[in-house]
């Protein structure tokens, strides 16, 4: 174990100054470049700095406001919080963006997925400073969102407006609400939210698929007629990792301690972690995103850097229960991708055969490496995170923001689009590297660094 952390760079002071400059620049982009007067930031701009589509970051509050708050942009964050709340109250729902509607794209409807980061963002701001978002506002907005989508304990995948018809299908990314609702209950004292979280998790745990495999399927079809539609039936035998089964783990961890049946929830938690390890993680540490079950066999697909999100979930379970196998699996996954890190750029390909480096996935992996270093005392994880951040600042940065993708070995531009939230999320690793203390000992930092 290293007794002292020192950056392996030519000039430590210069590197720390570079981090400070990067943080200040991201704040300026949001305050002066990406946010229209009395509005919300643009979701995406092209390589020339022009808006790409009409989307804003309304449904992504958790991806930018908490980190800008930590970066010191307190007045900007307060103004954005008020704007976001006013926008929601005027619309009474967050509509599915036109750019992402696909089938029946012109039918007005809303998907609860687009409310998760909105609600989480309000919750995190309330936890940071209750003057930014009051408990009354949090209670009212959460109640409205539940009323819009709840269908006999499930969160309907979509609601059609203005009639309020809830489609008879639920996707397991709705489990993202479980952890959020438990924490809103803690903040407001309203038992409605704890009850909704219990019922939501219970619905998914009681599926025959979940009882057999330990994982939740991508979707639950709530109408027998809809099971004859192939595109929906296929989702009932497919399990997805990120934002589906990782959301199950987070929801179970949040509920344990609040429920008299915590023993059953703990058993479900361990079954899910063990199933992920068995069905989605190979012995070399590579992680699949999805598996399709056919009878007693299964096929797994999509090894991707984004799947390293599982490190966070494994460390959460390890912190709670001290199961050494969870820590060892987290280290195994980290080692697999560290072996693919380019020595010249510090960047990592999206998959073993890919020639693309993703801005977003690099940030998430760097944060998890930083946490692994804190947990294990292994300085190698910390240094790998430093090299990633250096590579992002050197190769992904442009004068207008951080581009989505470059070549991992050369840094040559691959995708010039700039999704603004990826620049604000980059603040996570920058703020961690700027911290002189072990940031992970701070409960507030641990909450904010979660990737949901």
C-alpha positions as CSV (number, residue, x, y, z in Angstrom):
1,X,0.0,0.0,0.0
2,X,1.3,3.5,-0.9
3,X,1.8,5.6,2.2
4,X,1.4,8.8,0.2
5,X,-0.3,9.6,-3.1
6,X,1.7,11.6,-5.6
7,X,0.8,12.2,-9.2
8,X,3.2,10.5,-11.6
9,X,3.4,13.6,-13.8
10,X,6.3,15.9,-14.7
11,X,4.9,18.8,-12.8
12,X,2.4,18.1,-10.0
13,X,1.5,21.8,-9.5
14,X,0.9,22.2,-13.2
15,X,-1.4,19.2,-13.3
16,X,-3.4,20.5,-10.3
17,X,-3.7,23.8,-12.1
18,X,-4.9,22.0,-15.2
19,X,-7.6,20.4,-13.2
20,X,-8.7,23.8,-11.7
21,X,-8.7,25.3,-15.2
22,X,-10.8,22.4,-16.6
23,X,-13.4,22.8,-13.8
24,X,-13.6,26.6,-14.4
25,X,-13.9,26.1,-18.1
26,X,-16.8,23.7,-17.8
27,X,-18.6,26.1,-15.4
28,X,-18.1,28.9,-18.0
29,X,-19.5,26.7,-20.8
30,X,-22.7,26.2,-18.9
31,X,-23.1,29.7,-17.6
32,X,-22.1,31.6,-20.8
33,X,-22.3,29.3,-23.7
34,X,-24.8,26.5,-23.4
35,X,-27.7,28.0,-21.4
36,X,-30.2,30.4,-23.1
37,X,-31.5,33.3,-21.1
38,X,-34.2,32.1,-18.7
39,X,-33.8,28.6,-20.0
40,X,-32.2,25.2,-19.5
41,X,-28.9,24.1,-21.1
42,X,-28.9,22.6,-24.6
43,X,-28.6,18.8,-24.6
44,X,-26.2,18.6,-27.6
45,X,-24.3,20.8,-29.9
46,X,-22.5,20.0,-33.1
47,X,-18.8,20.5,-33.9
48,X,-19.5,24.1,-34.9
49,X,-21.2,24.9,-31.7
50,X,-24.7,25.0,-33.1
51,X,-27.6,23.2,-31.3
52,X,-28.4,19.7,-32.4
53,X,-32.2,19.4,-32.1
54,X,-34.3,21.0,-29.4
55,X,-33.6,18.9,-26.4
56,X,-32.5,20.5,-23.1
57,X,-31.2,19.0,-19.9
58,X,-34.6,19.0,-18.1
59,X,-34.6,15.2,-17.8
60,X,-30.9,15.2,-16.9
61,X,-30.8,17.4,-13.8
62,X,-28.7,14.9,-11.8
63,X,-26.1,14.9,-14.5
64,X,-25.2,18.6,-14.2
65,X,-26.6,20.6,-11.3
66,X,-25.1,18.8,-8.3
67,X,-21.6,18.9,-9.8
68,X,-21.8,22.5,-10.9
69,X,-22.9,23.2,-7.3
70,X,-19.7,21.5,-5.9
71,X,-17.7,23.4,-8.5
72,X,-18.9,26.7,-7.0
73,X,-21.6,27.8,-9.4
74,X,-24.1,28.2,-6.6
75,X,-26.2,31.1,-8.1
76,X,-26.4,29.4,-11.5
77,X,-27.6,26.2,-9.9
78,X,-30.2,28.0,-7.8
79,X,-31.6,29.7,-10.9
80,X,-31.6,26.4,-12.9
81,X,-33.4,24.6,-10.1
82,X,-36.2,27.2,-10.1
83,X,-36.4,27.1,-13.9
84,X,-36.6,23.3,-13.9
85,X,-39.3,23.2,-11.3
86,X,-41.3,25.9,-13.1
87,X,-41.0,24.0,-16.4
88,X,-42.2,20.8,-14.8
89,X,-45.1,22.4,-13.0
90,X,-46.3,24.1,-16.2
91,X,-46.1,20.8,-18.2
92,X,-47.1,18.5,-15.3
93,X,-45.1,15.7,-17.0
94,X,-41.7,15.2,-18.8
95,X,-42.6,14.2,-22.3
96,X,-40.6,11.7,-24.2
97,X,-38.3,13.8,-26.4
98,X,-39.3,13.9,-30.1
99,X,-35.8,12.9,-31.0
100,X,-36.3,9.6,-29.1
101,X,-39.8,8.6,-29.8
102,X,-39.3,6.3,-32.7
103,X,-42.5,4.2,-33.1
104,X,-45.5,6.6,-33.2
105,X,-43.1,9.4,-32.8
106,X,-45.8,12.1,-33.1
107,X,-48.1,10.7,-30.5
108,X,-47.7,12.8,-27.3
109,X,-46.6,10.5,-24.5
110,X,-44.2,10.2,-21.7
111,X,-41.8,7.5,-20.4
112,X,-41.0,7.4,-16.7
113,X,-37.3,6.9,-17.5
114,X,-37.1,10.6,-18.4
115,X,-38.2,11.5,-15.0
116,X,-35.7,9.5,-13.0
117,X,-32.7,11.8,-13.4
118,X,-35.0,14.8,-13.1
119,X,-36.3,13.6,-9.8
120,X,-32.9,12.4,-8.6
121,X,-31.4,15.8,-9.4
122,X,-34.0,17.6,-7.3
123,X,-33.3,15.1,-4.5
124,X,-29.6,15.6,-4.6
125,X,-30.0,19.4,-4.6
126,X,-32.3,19.1,-1.6
127,X,-29.7,17.0,0.2
128,X,-27.0,19.6,-0.6
129,X,-29.1,22.6,0.3
130,X,-32.8,22.4,1.3
131,X,-33.2,26.1,0.2
132,X,-32.6,25.0,-3.4
133,X,-35.4,22.4,-3.4
134,X,-37.7,22.3,-0.4
135,X,-39.1,19.0,1.0
136,X,-42.6,20.3,0.1
137,X,-41.6,20.7,-3.6
138,X,-39.9,17.3,-3.6
139,X,-42.9,15.7,-2.1
140,X,-45.3,17.3,-4.6
141,X,-43.3,16.5,-7.7
142,X,-42.6,12.9,-6.7
143,X,-46.3,12.4,-6.0
144,X,-47.2,13.7,-9.4
145,X,-44.7,11.5,-11.2
146,X,-46.0,8.4,-9.4
147,X,-49.6,9.3,-10.1
148,X,-48.7,9.6,-13.8
149,X,-47.2,6.1,-14.3
150,X,-48.2,3.7,-11.5
151,X,-50.3,0.7,-12.7
152,X,-51.0,-1.8,-9.9
153,X,-47.6,-1.4,-8.4
154,X,-45.7,-1.3,-11.7
155,X,-44.4,1.8,-13.4
156,X,-46.0,1.7,-16.9
157,X,-43.4,2.1,-19.7
158,X,-45.4,4.9,-21.2
159,X,-48.4,7.1,-20.6
160,X,-50.3,8.4,-23.6
161,X,-51.5,12.0,-23.3
162,X,-53.9,13.8,-22.8
163,X,-56.0,10.7,-21.9
164,X,-53.5,9.3,-19.3
165,X,-53.7,5.8,-20.7
166,X,-50.9,3.7,-19.2
167,X,-49.6,1.0,-21.6
168,X,-49.6,-2.5,-20.2
169,X,-45.9,-2.9,-20.2
170,X,-43.2,-2.1,-17.7
171,X,-39.4,-2.0,-18.2
172,X,-37.1,-2.8,-15.4
173,X,-35.2,0.5,-15.7
174,X,-38.2,1.8,-13.7
175,X,-36.4,0.2,-10.7
176,X,-34.3,3.3,-10.8
177,X,-37.2,4.9,-8.8
178,X,-36.9,2.5,-5.9
179,X,-33.7,3.9,-4.4
180,X,-34.9,7.5,-5.2
181,X,-38.2,7.0,-3.5
182,X,-36.6,5.5,-0.3
183,X,-34.4,8.6,0.0
184,X,-37.3,10.9,-0.7
185,X,-39.1,9.2,2.1
186,X,-36.1,9.9,4.3
187,X,-36.2,13.6,3.3
188,X,-39.9,14.2,3.5
189,X,-41.2,11.6,6.0
190,X,-44.0,10.7,3.6
191,X,-44.6,6.9,3.9
192,X,-46.2,6.9,0.5
193,X,-42.8,6.8,-1.2
194,X,-41.4,4.0,0.9
195,X,-44.6,2.0,0.3
196,X,-44.3,2.6,-3.5
197,X,-40.6,1.5,-3.5
198,X,-41.5,-1.7,-1.6
199,X,-44.3,-2.5,-4.0
200,X,-42.3,-1.7,-7.1
201,X,-39.4,-4.0,-6.1
202,X,-41.8,-6.7,-5.0
203,X,-43.5,-6.8,-8.4
204,X,-40.2,-7.5,-10.1
205,X,-38.9,-10.0,-7.5
206,X,-42.2,-12.0,-7.8
207,X,-41.8,-12.6,-11.5
208,X,-41.2,-16.3,-12.3
209,X,-38.1,-15.2,-14.4
210,X,-36.6,-13.4,-11.5
211,X,-37.3,-16.2,-9.0
212,X,-35.6,-18.7,-11.4
213,X,-32.6,-16.7,-12.6
214,X,-32.0,-14.1,-9.9
215,X,-32.1,-11.3,-12.4
216,X,-35.0,-9.1,-13.6
217,X,-35.9,-9.3,-17.3
218,X,-35.9,-6.2,-19.4
219,X,-39.7,-6.0,-19.4
220,X,-42.8,-7.3,-17.9
221,X,-45.8,-7.5,-20.1
222,X,-48.9,-6.7,-18.1
223,X,-51.5,-7.8,-20.7
224,X,-51.7,-11.3,-22.2
225,X,-52.7,-9.9,-25.6
226,X,-49.4,-8.0,-25.7
227,X,-47.4,-11.2,-25.2
228,X,-48.2,-12.1,-28.8
229,X,-46.2,-9.1,-30.0
230,X,-42.7,-10.4,-30.6
231,X,-40.8,-7.2,-29.8
232,X,-42.3,-7.2,-26.3
233,X,-42.2,-10.9,-25.7
234,X,-38.5,-11.0,-26.4
235,X,-37.9,-8.5,-23.7
236,X,-39.4,-10.9,-21.1
237,X,-36.5,-13.3,-21.7
238,X,-33.7,-10.7,-21.9
239,X,-31.9,-9.3,-18.9
240,X,-29.9,-6.1,-19.1
241,X,-27.2,-5.0,-16.8
242,X,-26.9,-1.2,-16.4
243,X,-30.0,0.8,-15.3
244,X,-31.9,-2.5,-15.0
245,X,-30.3,-5.1,-12.8
246,X,-27.9,-2.5,-11.3
247,X,-31.0,-0.5,-10.4
248,X,-32.4,-3.6,-8.7
249,X,-29.3,-3.9,-6.6
250,X,-29.5,-0.2,-5.6
251,X,-33.2,-0.5,-4.8
252,X,-32.6,-3.6,-2.6
253,X,-29.7,-1.9,-0.8
254,X,-31.9,1.1,-0.1
255,X,-34.8,-0.9,1.1
256,X,-32.9,-3.2,3.4
257,X,-33.1,-1.7,6.9
258,X,-36.6,-0.2,6.2
259,X,-38.4,-3.5,5.7
260,X,-39.4,-6.1,8.2
261,X,-38.7,-8.7,5.5
262,X,-35.1,-7.5,5.1
263,X,-33.9,-11.1,5.2
264,X,-35.8,-11.9,2.1
265,X,-34.5,-8.7,0.4
266,X,-30.9,-9.5,1.4
267,X,-31.3,-13.0,-0.1
268,X,-32.6,-11.5,-3.3
269,X,-29.7,-9.1,-3.3
270,X,-27.1,-11.9,-3.0
271,X,-28.9,-14.0,-5.7
272,X,-28.9,-11.1,-8.1
273,X,-25.2,-10.3,-7.5
274,X,-24.3,-14.0,-7.9
275,X,-26.4,-14.3,-11.0
276,X,-24.7,-11.3,-12.6
277,X,-21.3,-12.9,-11.8
278,X,-22.4,-16.2,-13.3
279,X,-24.3,-15.0,-16.4
280,X,-22.7,-11.7,-17.3
281,X,-19.0,-11.7,-16.1
282,X,-16.3,-14.0,-17.6
283,X,-13.4,-15.4,-15.7
284,X,-11.1,-12.8,-17.4
285,X,-13.1,-9.9,-16.1
286,X,-15.0,-9.0,-19.3
287,X,-18.6,-8.0,-18.6
288,X,-21.6,-8.4,-20.9
289,X,-24.5,-6.0,-21.1
290,X,-27.3,-8.5,-21.8
291,X,-28.2,-12.1,-21.7
292,X,-31.0,-14.0,-23.4
293,X,-32.4,-17.0,-21.7
294,X,-33.8,-19.9,-23.8
295,X,-35.1,-22.7,-21.6
296,X,-32.2,-23.8,-19.4
297,X,-29.5,-22.1,-21.5
298,X,-28.4,-18.5,-22.0
299,X,-26.4,-16.4,-24.4
300,X,-24.6,-13.2,-23.4
301,X,-23.7,-10.3,-25.6
302,X,-22.1,-6.8,-25.8
303,X,-18.8,-6.6,-23.9
304,X,-18.4,-2.8,-23.4
305,X,-16.4,-0.4,-21.3
306,X,-19.8,1.0,-20.1
307,X,-20.4,-2.3,-18.3
308,X,-17.7,-1.4,-15.8
309,X,-20.6,0.3,-14.0
310,X,-20.9,-3.0,-12.2
311,X,-17.8,-2.1,-10.1
312,X,-19.9,0.5,-8.3
313,X,-22.6,-2.0,-7.4
314,X,-20.1,-4.6,-6.3
315,X,-18.4,-2.1,-4.0
316,X,-21.7,-1.0,-2.6
317,X,-22.5,-4.6,-1.6
318,X,-19.0,-5.1,-0.3
319,X,-19.2,-2.0,1.8
320,X,-22.5,-3.2,3.3
321,X,-21.7,-6.9,3.8
322,X,-17.9,-7.3,3.4
323,X,-18.2,-10.2,1.0
324,X,-14.7,-10.6,-0.3
325,X,-15.9,-12.2,-3.6
326,X,-17.6,-8.9,-4.5
327,X,-14.4,-6.9,-4.0
328,X,-12.4,-9.5,-6.0
329,X,-14.9,-9.4,-8.9
330,X,-14.7,-5.6,-8.9
331,X,-10.9,-5.8,-9.1
332,X,-11.1,-8.5,-11.8
333,X,-13.3,-6.2,-14.0
334,X,-11.1,-3.2,-13.4
335,X,-7.9,-5.2,-14.4
336,X,-9.5,-6.4,-17.6
337,X,-10.0,-2.8,-18.9
338,X,-6.8,-1.4,-17.4
339,X,-4.9,-3.9,-19.6
340,X,-6.5,-2.2,-22.6
341,X,-5.5,1.3,-21.6
342,X,-3.3,2.9,-24.2
343,X,0.1,3.8,-22.8
344,X,0.4,7.0,-25.0
345,X,-3.1,8.5,-24.7
346,X,-4.4,7.0,-21.4
347,X,-7.6,6.1,-23.2
348,X,-9.4,2.8,-23.5
349,X,-11.4,1.4,-26.5
350,X,-15.2,0.9,-26.0
351,X,-14.8,-2.8,-26.6
352,X,-11.8,-5.2,-27.3
353,X,-12.3,-4.8,-31.0
354,X,-13.4,-1.1,-31.1
355,X,-11.5,1.9,-32.4
356,X,-13.6,4.3,-30.4
357,X,-13.0,6.0,-27.1
358,X,-16.2,7.2,-25.3
359,X,-16.1,10.4,-23.2
360,X,-18.9,9.3,-20.9
361,X,-17.7,5.8,-20.2
362,X,-14.2,6.9,-19.4
363,X,-15.5,9.3,-16.7
364,X,-17.5,6.5,-15.1
365,X,-14.6,4.1,-15.1
366,X,-12.2,6.6,-13.8
367,X,-14.5,7.4,-10.9
368,X,-14.8,3.6,-10.1
369,X,-11.0,3.2,-10.3
370,X,-10.6,6.1,-7.8
371,X,-13.0,4.4,-5.4
372,X,-11.2,1.1,-5.8
373,X,-8.0,2.8,-4.9
374,X,-9.7,4.2,-1.8
375,X,-11.1,0.8,-0.8
376,X,-8.0,-1.3,-1.5
377,X,-5.1,1.1,-1.0
378,X,-3.8,0.1,-4.4
379,X,-2.2,3.1,-6.0
380,X,-2.3,1.5,-9.4
381,X,-6.1,2.2,-9.7
382,X,-5.6,5.8,-8.7
383,X,-2.9,6.3,-11.3
384,X,-5.0,4.7,-14.0
385,X,-7.8,7.1,-13.2
386,X,-5.3,10.0,-13.5
387,X,-4.1,8.8,-16.9
388,X,-7.8,8.6,-18.1
389,X,-8.5,12.1,-16.9
390,X,-5.4,13.4,-18.6
391,X,-6.3,11.7,-21.8
392,X,-9.8,13.2,-21.7
393,X,-8.5,16.7,-21.2
394,X,-5.9,16.3,-23.9
395,X,-7.9,14.5,-26.6
396,X,-11.6,14.9,-26.0
397,X,-11.5,18.6,-25.2
398,X,-12.3,21.3,-27.8
399,X,-12.9,25.0,-27.3
400,X,-16.6,24.3,-27.3
401,X,-16.7,21.3,-25.0
402,X,-15.7,17.7,-24.7
403,X,-16.5,15.6,-27.9
404,X,-18.3,12.3,-27.6
405,X,-15.6,10.1,-29.1
406,X,-12.0,9.9,-30.4
407,X,-9.7,7.1,-31.5
408,X,-8.3,5.5,-28.3
409,X,-4.7,5.1,-29.6
410,X,-4.3,8.3,-31.6
411,X,-6.8,10.8,-30.1
412,X,-8.0,11.5,-33.7
413,X,-11.6,12.9,-33.6
414,X,-14.3,10.2,-34.3
415,X,-17.6,11.9,-33.2
416,X,-17.5,15.7,-33.0
417,X,-20.9,16.0,-31.2
418,X,-20.8,17.5,-27.7
419,X,-23.4,16.2,-25.3
420,X,-23.2,18.9,-22.6
421,X,-24.0,16.5,-19.7
422,X,-20.8,14.5,-20.5
423,X,-18.8,17.6,-19.7
424,X,-20.6,18.2,-16.4
425,X,-20.2,14.6,-15.5
426,X,-16.5,14.9,-16.1
427,X,-16.5,17.2,-13.1
428,X,-16.9,14.1,-11.0
429,X,-13.4,12.8,-11.5
430,X,-12.0,16.3,-11.7
431,X,-13.4,17.1,-8.3
432,X,-12.2,13.8,-6.8
433,X,-8.7,14.4,-8.1
434,X,-8.7,17.9,-6.7
435,X,-9.6,16.7,-3.2
436,X,-6.7,16.6,-0.8
437,X,-8.5,14.2,1.5
438,X,-10.1,10.8,0.9
439,X,-13.3,12.1,-0.6
440,X,-15.0,8.7,-0.3
441,X,-15.2,9.1,3.5
442,X,-17.7,12.0,2.9
443,X,-21.3,10.6,2.7
444,X,-22.4,13.5,0.5
445,X,-19.6,12.8,-2.0
446,X,-20.5,9.1,-2.0
447,X,-24.2,10.0,-2.9
448,X,-23.2,12.4,-5.6
449,X,-20.7,10.1,-7.2
450,X,-23.2,7.3,-7.7
451,X,-24.0,6.5,-11.4
452,X,-27.6,6.0,-11.8
